[in-house]
């Protein structure tokens, strides 16, 4: 039983978790608890009535009821998983009943194999509300880059709408990045992975396909020895997996080999050949690699990546 990042899993207790890491082997799946059954919950699907848990509320819930699920993040033992919800399997079903999802699915499907397109978030588990965003998943880097082109073209042609200032400010307040509003929007607009349709905000998210998983470096998921905060300026020599999780920026730097971002805010933040300024935590691994990690806390306070070439 292999769960992938962006999948959701349902446990024997009917708790619903989002998967936040690729399966690196072992007995656990790294997750985040999102929904629990609740007779008074505000979200309803064919599997029952649920309540959505906020980030720290989910930690408190597991601390009380399943402390063994708490490590550096939430983990679910594979033996406790009764169902895996696959984004690419659920999307065709969701598209049949959700007009906005169907429109984007059909738009992307004209250029990308439909089996390489999925949907995650609240729609994946049928617990979406009236104001829920659409979070599409694209498998494979080539497909993802094509999807960004499609979204940009659709925005320019008026098939979908570009994000307006009011929505950008909502996103900015939600993310609370260590960037000015103007700098945040400049980086986000270049990424080309967002739009709006029928008053609903949508984005597209990258997940490695089977071939790209073979190139996954497990060292990027192993915690190194921390050596405090540091601010660096360096040239990015490879940003091939800048939209991955973690986002990976290979550097031209005398000491630090790469920047890893574990917060989606700084995914896709810079291109190869650009100079970045980054502040995060220095980690030294057992194989003597020194890297800078951004997103060491939920809020990533005091941590950032910005492209000096862009702004």
LORO-378993 format. One record per residue: residue in one letter; x, y, z of N, C-alpha, C in turn. Coordinates in steps of 0.1 Angstrom, whole numbers, padded with zeros to 4 digits, always signed. Each point is the difference from the previous one (the first is absolute). Last residue first. Example, Ala and Ser with C-alpha at 12.3 -4.5 7.8 and 13.67 -1.06 7.14 Angstrom:
<rs>
s+0128-0022+0071+0009+0011+0000-0008+0011+0008/a+0003-0057-0001-0009+0012+0000+0009+0012+0000/
</rs>
This chain:
<rs>
x+0129+0409-0086-0005+0012+0007+0011+0011+0002/x+0008-0043-0023-0014+0004-0004-0004+0013+0006/x+0042-0020+0009+0000+0003-0014-0014+0004-0004/x+0009-0014+0044+0005+0014-0002+0000+0003-0015/x-0031-0035+0028+0009+0001-0012+0004+0014-0001/x-0013-0027+0046-0005+0009-0010+0010+0001-0011/x-0017-0029+0048+0008-0001-0013-0005+0011-0009/x-0001-0011+0058-0006+0004-0013+0010-0004-0011/x-0012+0004+0058+0006-0008-0010-0006+0004-0013/x-0013+0016+0044+0014+0003-0001+0007-0008-0011/x-0045-0021+0014+0004+0014+0004+0015+0001-0001/x-0033-0037-0013+0013+0004-0006+0004+0014+0003/x-0039-0028+0015-0001+0013-0005+0012+0005-0008/x-0002-0044+0019-0012+0001-0007-0001+0014-0007/x+0049-0017+0009-0012+0001+0009-0012+0002-0009/x+0042-0005-0020+0002-0009+0011-0011+0001+0011/x+0011+0021-0047-0013-0007+0004+0002-0010+0011/x+0042+0008-0029-0010+0011+0002-0014-0007+0002/x+0057-0013+0001-0014-0004+0000-0009+0011+0003/x+0052-0011-0020-0008+0010+0007-0014-0005-0001/x+0049-0029-0001-0011+0006-0007-0007+0010+0008/x+0046-0036-0006-0005+0012+0008-0011+0006-0009/x+0024-0052+0005-0006+0010-0009-0005+0012+0009/x+0022-0044+0013+0008+0013-0001-0006+0009-0010/x-0019-0042+0016+0009-0001-0012+0007+0013-0003/x-0031-0003+0035+0010-0010+0004+0010-0002-0012/x-0024+0048+0003-0004-0014+0000+0011-0010+0004/x-0015+0053+0011+0011-0008-0005-0004-0014+0001/x-0027+0051-0002+0001-0014+0004+0012-0007-0006/x-0023+0053+0011+0011-0008-0006-0002-0014+0006/x-0040+0037-0007+0008-0007+0010+0010-0009-0007/x-0020+0047-0021-0006-0012+0006+0010-0006+0010/x-0007+0039-0043+0003-0001+0015-0008-0012+0005/x+0018+0024-0051-0008-0010+0008+0004+0000+0015/x+0003+0024-0054+0003+0003+0014-0008-0010+0008/x+0018-0003-0054-0010+0000+0011+0006+0005+0013/x+0008+0000-0058+0006+0001+0014-0011+0002+0010/x+0000-0027-0050-0004+0011+0008+0008+0001+0013/x+0002-0036-0032+0007+0011-0005-0003+0013+0008/x-0037-0038-0001+0014-0002-0001+0007+0012-0007/x-0044+0010+0027+0004-0007-0012+0015-0003+0000/x-0040+0009+0042+0012+0005-0008+0003-0009-0012/x-0037-0007+0031+0003+0014+0004+0011+0006-0009/x-0026-0045+0007+0000+0007-0013+0004+0015+0001/x-0014-0017+0046+0001-0009-0012+0000+0008-0013/x-0007+0017+0046+0012+0002-0007+0004-0010-0010/x-0040-0002+0027+0001+0015-0003+0012+0002-0009/x-0011-0042+0021-0004+0002-0014+0001+0014-0005/x+0031-0025+0037-0012+0008+0000-0004+0003-0015/x+0041-0022+0014-0011-0009+0004-0013+0008+0002/x+0050+0005-0027-0012+0006+0005-0011-0009+0003/x+0058+0002-0008-0013-0008+0000-0011+0008+0006/x+0052+0009-0025-0011+0004+0009-0012-0009-0001/x+0056-0009-0009-0014+0001-0005-0008+0007+0011/x+0048-0007+0003-0002-0006-0012-0014+0003-0006/x+0037+0027+0032-0013-0005+0000-0004-0006-0013/x+0044+0020+0006-0003-0008+0012-0013-0008-0001/x+0017+0032-0034+0012-0007+0005-0002-0010+0012/x-0035+0011-0042+0004+0006+0013+0012-0007+0006/x-0040-0003-0038+0014+0003-0003+0004+0008+0013/x-0044-0035-0001+0007+0013+0001+0014+0000-0005/x-0053-0025-0002+0014-0003+0000+0008+0013-0002/x-0051-0010+0018+0008+0009-0008+0015-0003+0002/x-0054-0022+0009+0015-0002+0000+0007+0010-0009/x-0049-0012+0031+0006+0007-0012+0015+0000+0001/x-0027-0040+0025+0004+0014+0001+0004+0006-0013/x-0028-0016-0014-0001+0002+0014+0009-0010+0007/x-0003+0028-0051-0002-0012+0007-0002+0003+0015/x+0011+0031-0037-0014-0001+0004-0003-0013+0008/x+0044+0010-0017-0004+0012+0008-0015-0001+0004/x+0034-0029-0026-0011-0005+0009-0004+0011+0010/x+0032+0009-0035-0009-0009-0006-0011-0005+0009/x+0038+0034+0001-0013+0001+0007-0010-0009-0006/x+0057+0013+0003-0010-0010-0005-0012+0002+0008/x+0036+0030+0006+0005-0007-0012-0009-0010-0005/x+0000+0048+0030-0007-0013-0001+0006-0006-0013/x+0025+0036+0033-0006-0002-0013-0006-0014+0000/x+0005+0033+0045+0007-0010-0009-0007-0001-0013/x+0002+0022+0055-0003+0004-0014+0008-0010-0009/x-0019-0002+0055+0010-0002-0011-0005+0007-0013/x-0007-0006+0058-0005+0007-0012+0011-0001-0010/x-0015-0031+0047+0010+0007-0009-0006+0006-0012/x-0007-0028+0053-0005+0007-0012+0011+0006-0007/x+0008-0046+0029-0004+0014+0002-0005+0007-0013/x+0015-0047+0004+0011+0009+0005-0004+0015-0001/x-0018-0057+0000-0003+0014-0002+0011+0008+0006/x-0002-0051-0022+0004+0007+0012-0002+0015-0002/x-0030-0031-0030+0014+0001+0003+0002+0006+0013/x-0042-0030-0025+0004+0012+0008+0015-0001+0003/x-0026-0021-0043+0006-0004+0013+0005+0013+0007/x-0019-0001-0044-0011-0002+0010+0006-0004+0013/x+0026+0006-0040-0007+0013+0002-0011-0001+0011/x+0026-0038-0014+0008+0009+0009-0008+0013+0002/x-0013-0034-0032-0006-0001+0014+0007+0009+0010/x-0008+0005-0053+0011-0001+0009-0005-0001+0014/x-0021-0011-0052-0002+0006+0013+0011-0003+0009/x-0009-0016-0046+0011+0010+0003-0002+0007+0013/x-0032-0032-0016+0013-0007+0000+0012+0009+0003/x-0044+0017-0006+0002-0005+0013+0013-0008+0001/x-0015+0016-0042+0006+0011+0008+0003-0005+0015/x-0024-0028-0030+0014+0001-0004+0007+0010+0008/x-0046-0005+0008+0007-0012+0003+0015+0001-0003/x-0023+0046+0007-0006-0012-0006+0010-0012+0004/x-0008+0048+0029+0008-0008-0009-0007-0012-0005/x-0024+0046+0012+0004-0012+0007+0008-0008-0010/x-0023+0054+0007+0009-0010-0007+0002-0012+0009/x-0042+0038-0006+0011-0005+0009+0007-0011-0007/x-0037+0044-0009+0005-0013-0004+0012-0003+0007/x-0047+0032+0010+0014+0000-0003+0003-0014-0005/x-0046+0037+0008+0006-0013-0002+0015+0001-0002/x-0050+0027+0017+0015+0001-0002+0005-0015-0002/x-0051+0023-0010+0008-0010+0008+0015+0001-0004/x-0037+0024-0021+0001+0005+0014+0008-0009+0009/x-0005-0009-0047-0014+0000+0006+0001+0005+0015/x+0046-0009-0014-0011-0003-0009-0013+0000+0007/x+0058+0013+0003-0013+0000+0006-0010-0003-0011/x+0057-0009+0011-0010+0007-0008-0013+0000+0008/x+0058-0017-0001-0013+0004+0007-0009+0007-0009/x+0047-0013-0007-0007-0013+0004-0013+0003+0007/x+0041+0028-0017-0010-0004-0010-0008-0012+0004/x+0040+0029+0017-0001-0015+0001-0011-0005-0009/x+0009+0047+0007+0009-0007-0010-0002-0015+0000/x-0024+0027+0031-0005+0002-0013+0009-0007-0011/x+0013+0001+0046-0011-0009-0002-0005+0001-0015/x+0035+0029+0015+0004-0014+0000-0011-0009-0004/x-0011+0045+0007+0009-0001-0011+0005-0015-0002/x-0025+0011+0038-0009-0001-0012+0009-0001-0012/x+0022+0007+0041-0007-0013+0000-0008-0002-0013/x+0021+0041+0007+0010-0010-0003-0007-0014+0000/x-0026+0037+0013+0004+0001-0014+0010-0011-0004/x-0013+0003+0046-0011-0004-0009+0004+0000-0014/x+0039-0008+0033-0009+0010-0002-0012-0005-0009/x+0026-0036+0029+0002+0008-0012-0010+0012+0001/x+0003-0042+0028+0010+0010+0004+0004+0008-0013/x-0050-0024+0006+0014-0002-0003+0009+0011+0005/x-0051-0017+0004+0009+0008+0009+0015-0002-0003/x-0044-0022-0018+0014-0005+0000+0009+0008+0010/x-0045+0014-0006-0001-0014+0004+0014-0006+0002/x-0006+0044-0017-0003-0001+0014+0000-0014+0006/x+0006+0007-0046+0012+0005+0007-0003-0001+0015/x-0035-0011-0029+0010-0011+0000+0013+0005+0008/x-0034+0031-0006-0005-0011+0009+0010-0011+0001/x+0008+0035-0030+0002+0005+0014-0005-0011+0010/x-0006-0007-0046+0014-0001+0003+0003+0004+0015/x-0044+0005-0017+0004-0014+0003+0014-0002+0003/x-0014+0043-0013-0007-0004+0013+0003-0014+0004/x+0016+0018-0042+0007+0005+0012-0006-0004+0013/x-0009-0033-0042+0000+0014+0002+0007+0005+0013/x+0007-0043-0036-0003+0003+0014+0000+0016+0001/x-0013-0022-0047+0012+0002+0008-0005+0004+0015/x-0031-0031-0033+0003+0014+0004+0013+0000+0008/x-0021-0032-0043+0001+0001+0015+0004+0014+0003/x-0008-0005-0043-0007-0012+0003+0000-0002+0016/x+0022+0036-0026-0012+0003+0007-0008-0013+0003/x+0045+0008-0020-0011-0001-0009-0014+0002+0006/x+0041-0001+0026+0001+0011-0010-0011+0000-0010/x+0002-0034+0033-0002+0013+0006+0000+0011-0010/x+0010-0043-0015-0014+0001+0003-0003+0013+0007/x+0045-0010-0009-0007+0003-0013-0015+0002+0003/x+0027-0014+0036+0003+0014-0004-0007+0004-0012/x-0005-0045+0014-0007+0010+0010+0003+0014-0004/x+0023-0033-0024-0015-0001-0003-0007+0010+0009/x+0046-0007+0008-0002+0008-0013-0015+0000-0003/x+0012-0025+0037+0002+0014+0003-0002+0008-0013/x-0001-0046-0005-0012+0005+0007+0001+0014+0003/x+0038-0022-0018-0011+0002-0010-0012+0006+0006/x+0033-0013+0030+0004+0012-0008-0009+0004-0011/x-0007-0041+0024-0002+0012+0008+0003+0013-0007/x+0010-0041-0021-0015+0002+0000-0003+0013+0008/x+0044-0015+0000-0003+0005-0013-0015+0003-0001/x+0016-0020+0040+0004+0014-0001-0003+0006-0014/x-0028-0038+0028+0010+0001-0010+0004+0015-0003/x-0048-0010+0019+0011-0009+0002+0010+0000-0012/x-0038+0034+0026+0006-0004-0013+0012-0009+0003/x-0047+0021+0027+0013-0007+0001+0004-0004-0014/x-0036+0039+0024+0003-0010-0009+0014-0005+0001/x-0039+0027+0030+0015-0003+0000+0002-0012-0010/x-0040+0040+0014+0003-0012-0008+0015-0002-0001/x-0031+0025+0040+0008+0001-0011+0002-0013-0008/x-0043+0016+0033+0013-0008-0001+0007+0003-0013/x-0043+0017+0020+0011+0009-0002+0013-0008-0002/x-0042-0022+0009-0003+0010-0010+0012+0009-0004/x+0013-0047+0021-0011+0009+0003-0002+0010-0012/x+0022-0054+0007+0001+0014-0005-0012+0008+0004/x+0014-0048+0005-0004+0008+0012+0002+0015-0004/x+0012-0043-0025-0015+0004+0000-0004+0008+0011/x+0046-0015-0012-0008-0009+0010-0015+0004+0001/x+0029+0023-0031+0005-0014-0001-0008-0009+0009/x-0005+0048+0001-0008-0007-0011+0004-0015-0001/x+0023+0030+0030-0013-0005+0005-0008-0007-0010/x+0051-0001-0012-0007+0009+0009-0014-0005+0004/x+0022-0012-0048+0003-0003+0014-0007+0010+0009/x+0003-0023-0054-0005+0011+0008+0002-0004+0015/x+0023-0013-0053-0009-0004+0011-0004+0012+0008/x+0026-0021-0049-0006+0012+0007-0008-0005+0011/x+0022-0028-0033+0011+0007+0007-0005+0013+0007/x-0028-0028-0028+0004-0009+0011+0012+0006+0008/x-0016+0021-0040-0009+0002+0011+0003-0009+0012/x+0035+0021-0036-0008-0012+0002-0009+0001+0012/x+0012+0044-0025+0007-0009+0009-0008-0012+0001/x-0016+0036-0026+0015+0002-0002+0008-0010+0008/x-0048+0005+0001+0002+0001-0014+0015+0000-0003/x-0017-0001+0045+0000-0013-0007+0001+0001-0015/x-0005+0039+0029+0014-0006+0001+0001-0013-0008/x-0042+0021+0001+0010+0009-0006+0013-0006+0000/x-0035-0023+0021-0001-0001-0014+0011+0009-0007/x-0003+0003+0047+0004-0014-0004+0000-0002-0015/x-0018+0040+0018+0015+0000+0001+0005-0014-0004/x-0047+0004+0001+0005+0009-0010+0016+0000+0000/x-0024-0025+0033-0001-0006-0013+0007+0009-0011/x-0004+0016+0044+0010-0010+0000+0000-0007-0014/x-0034+0031+0009+0013+0007-0001+0012-0010-0001/x-0045-0017+0006+0002+0006-0013+0014+0007-0002/x-0017-0043+0028+0005+0013+0004+0004+0007-0013/x-0016-0046+0001-0010+0008+0008+0005+0014+0003/x+0026-0031-0026-0013-0003-0005-0010+0009+0007/x+0046-0001+0013-0003+0008-0012-0014-0001-0005/x+0017-0028+0034-0003+0013+0005-0004+0009-0011/x+0015-0043-0011-0013-0001+0007-0005+0014+0005/x+0043-0005-0021-0011-0001-0009-0014-0001+0006/x+0039+0004+0029-0003+0011-0008-0011-0002-0010/x+0021-0034+0030-0012+0007+0005-0004+0012-0010/x+0039-0026-0007-0011-0010-0001-0013+0008+0003/x+0042+0021+0003-0003-0002-0014-0012-0009-0001/x+0016+0010+0045-0005+0012-0008-0004-0003-0014/x-0002-0035+0041+0010+0003-0010-0006+0012-0008/x-0005-0024+0051-0007+0007-0010+0010+0006-0010/x+0000-0044+0035+0007+0011-0005-0008+0007-0011/x-0011-0034+0046-0003+0005-0013+0010+0011-0004/x+0003-0023+0042-0010-0009-0007-0003+0004-0014/x+0042+0004+0040-0007+0006-0012-0009-0010-0006/x+0030-0008+0037-0012+0007+0005-0008+0006-0012/x+0044-0022-0004-0010-0010+0004-0013+0006+0004/x+0038+0027-0011-0007-0006-0012-0010-0010+0004/x+0012+0041+0032+0006-0014-0003-0008-0006-0012/x+0006+0053+0008-0010-0010+0001+0007-0014-0003/x+0015+0054+0017+0003-0013-0008-0011-0009+0003/x+0014+0056+0005-0009-0011+0003+0005-0012-0009/x+0039+0030+0015-0013+0004-0006-0010-0011+0004/x+0041-0004+0018+0003+0013-0004-0013+0007-0006/x-0018-0036+0024+0015+0000+0000+0004+0014-0003/x-0048-0028+0013+0008+0012+0000+0014-0002+0001/x-0035-0033+0003-0001+0005-0014+0009+0013-0001/x-0008-0023+0042+0010-0007-0008+0000+0004-0015/x-0032+0017+0032+0013+0006+0001+0011-0007-0008/x-0053+0002+0001+0010-0009-0006+0013+0006+0001/x-0037+0020+0023-0006-0012-0004+0009-0010-0007/x+0012+0046+0017-0009-0006+0010-0005-0014-0003/x+0029+0025-0029+0007-0001+0013-0009-0007+0010/x-0018+0010-0042+0008-0012+0000+0008-0001+0013/x-0026+0039-0004-0008-0012-0001+0008-0013+0000/x+0023+0041-0002-0006-0002+0013-0009-0012+0000/x+0018+0013-0041+0011-0005+0009-0006-0003+0014/x-0029+0020-0031+0003-0013-0004+0011-0007+0009/x-0010+0046+0004-0011-0008+0006+0002-0015-0003/x+0029+0032-0019+0003-0002+0014-0011-0008+0007/x-0008+0011-0046+0013-0006+0001+0003-0004+0015/x-0051+0001-0013+0011+0009-0003+0013-0006+0004/x-0046-0028-0013+0009+0005+0010+0011+0009-0005/x-0054-0016-0014+0014+0002-0004+0008+0005+0011/x-0044-0034-0001+0005+0013+0004+0014+0002-0004/x-0045-0033-0017+0013+0002+0005+0003+0015+0004/x-0038-0043-0017+0001+0014+0004+0014+0002+0007/x-0011-0039-0038-0004+0004+0013+0002+0015+0002/x+0007-0028-0040+0006-0008+0010-0004+0005+0014/x-0013+0022-0041-0006-0013+0000+0005-0009+0011/x+0005+0051+0011+0002-0007-0013-0007-0014+0001/x+0007+0053+0027-0008-0013-0002+0004-0006-0013/x+0015+0041+0040+0003-0006-0013-0007-0014-0001/x+0000+0028+0040-0006+0008-0010+0002-0006-0014/x-0006-0025+0051+0009+0006-0010-0006+0007-0011/x-0017-0026+0040-0003+0014-0002+0009+0007-0010/x+0006-0046+0011-0015+0001-0003-0004+0014-0002/x+0049-0021-0010-0007+0008+0010-0014+0002-0004/x+0052-0024-0016-0015-0001+0001-0005+0008+0011/x+0045+0017-0023-0004-0011+0009-0016-0001+0000/x+0045+0022-0032-0014-0001+0004-0002-0011+0009/x+0045+0014-0013-0008+0011-0006-0015-0001+0005/x+0056-0016+0010-0014-0003+0003-0009+0012-0004/x+0047-0016-0022-0005+0011+0009-0015-0003+0002/x+0048-0031-0013-0013+0005-0003-0003+0013+0008/x+0036-0045-0015+0000+0014+0006-0012+0007-0005/x+0007-0054+0008-0002+0010-0010-0001+0014+0006/x+0024-0051+0016-0009+0011+0002-0001+0008-0013/x+0029-0039+0007-0013-0004+0004-0010+0011+0001/x+0045-0004-0034-0004+0000+0014-0014-0003+0003/x+0018+0025-0045+0002-0013+0006-0003+0001+0015/x-0005+0037-0028+0014-0003-0001+0003-0014+0006/x-0042+0032-0023+0002-0012+0008+0015-0004-0001/x-0017+0052-0005+0001-0012-0007+0003-0012+0009/x-0026+0042+0020+0013-0004-0004-0001-0012-0009/x-0037+0021+0022+0008+0011-0002+0014-0003-0004/x-0056-0017+0003+0014-0005-0001+0009+0011-0004/x-0049+0002+0027+0007+0003-0013+0014-0005+0001/x-0044-0019+0029+0013+0007+0000+0004+0003-0015/x-0045-0016+0033+0004+0002-0013+0013+0009+0001/x-0030-0038+0032+0007+0013+0000+0006+0002-0014/x-0024-0040+0017-0007+0009-0009+0006+0015+0001/x+0017-0041+0022-0009+0008+0008-0008+0010-0008/x+0033-0029-0020-0011-0008+0006-0009+0007+0009/x+0023+0030-0037+0005-0010+0010-0012-0009+0004/x+0013+0029-0046-0010-0001+0010+0004-0012+0009/x+0027+0037-0036-0002-0014+0005-0011+0001+0011/x+0019+0029-0048-0006+0000+0014-0001-0014+0004/x+0035+0026-0037-0010-0010+0003-0006+0004+0014/x+0037+0024-0014-0012+0005-0005-0012-0010+0000/x+0049-0021+0002-0004+0014+0004-0012+0005-0008/x+0002-0052+0005+0008+0010-0006-0004+0014+0006/x-0002-0056+0015-0007+0013-0001+0010+0010-0005/x-0004-0057+0000+0009+0012-0002-0009+0013-0002/x+0000-0056+0015-0009+0012+0000+0009+0012+0000/
</rs>
